[in-house]
Amino acid sequence: MQRHRLKAISCLLLGMAAQAEVVLKILDLTGRVVAVLVNGPMPSGEHSVVFEPDNLASGLYFYRLQAGEFVETRRLLLIR
């Protein structure tokens, strides 16, 4: 019998009012970029971005979304 490890996956939902250049990054507590999930143009509408933090330890991270002139940073808690 084989044992399979559950994979940690997060899904971030984005709602774009208009097409824009989008950058979505994951940062650690020191501000170091640990993952870039999106880097390019994104059309208007609803989008989901899958984040598979396979190489990250449990803890507090941030995600920063830049879409045109809009910039938002929020917390992301990773629990294994």
C-alpha positions, 0 to 999 in steps of 0.5 A: 500500500502506498501512502500519498501526502496531501498537497497544500494548494491555495486558490486566489480569486481575482476580479478584473474590471478591465484588462490590465498588466498584472503582477501577483507575488508571494513575499515572506516576512522580510519582503523577499519574493518567494513566488511570482504567480502572475506576471503579464496582461490579464483580461477583464473578468473573474480569474482563479490563480492556483498557488502550490507552496511545495517548498515553503514552510508553514508561517505568515506570508504576504501576497501583493497584487499590482493591476495597472495603478491598483496595488494591494498587499494582504496576509496569507497564512500557510499551515501544513 
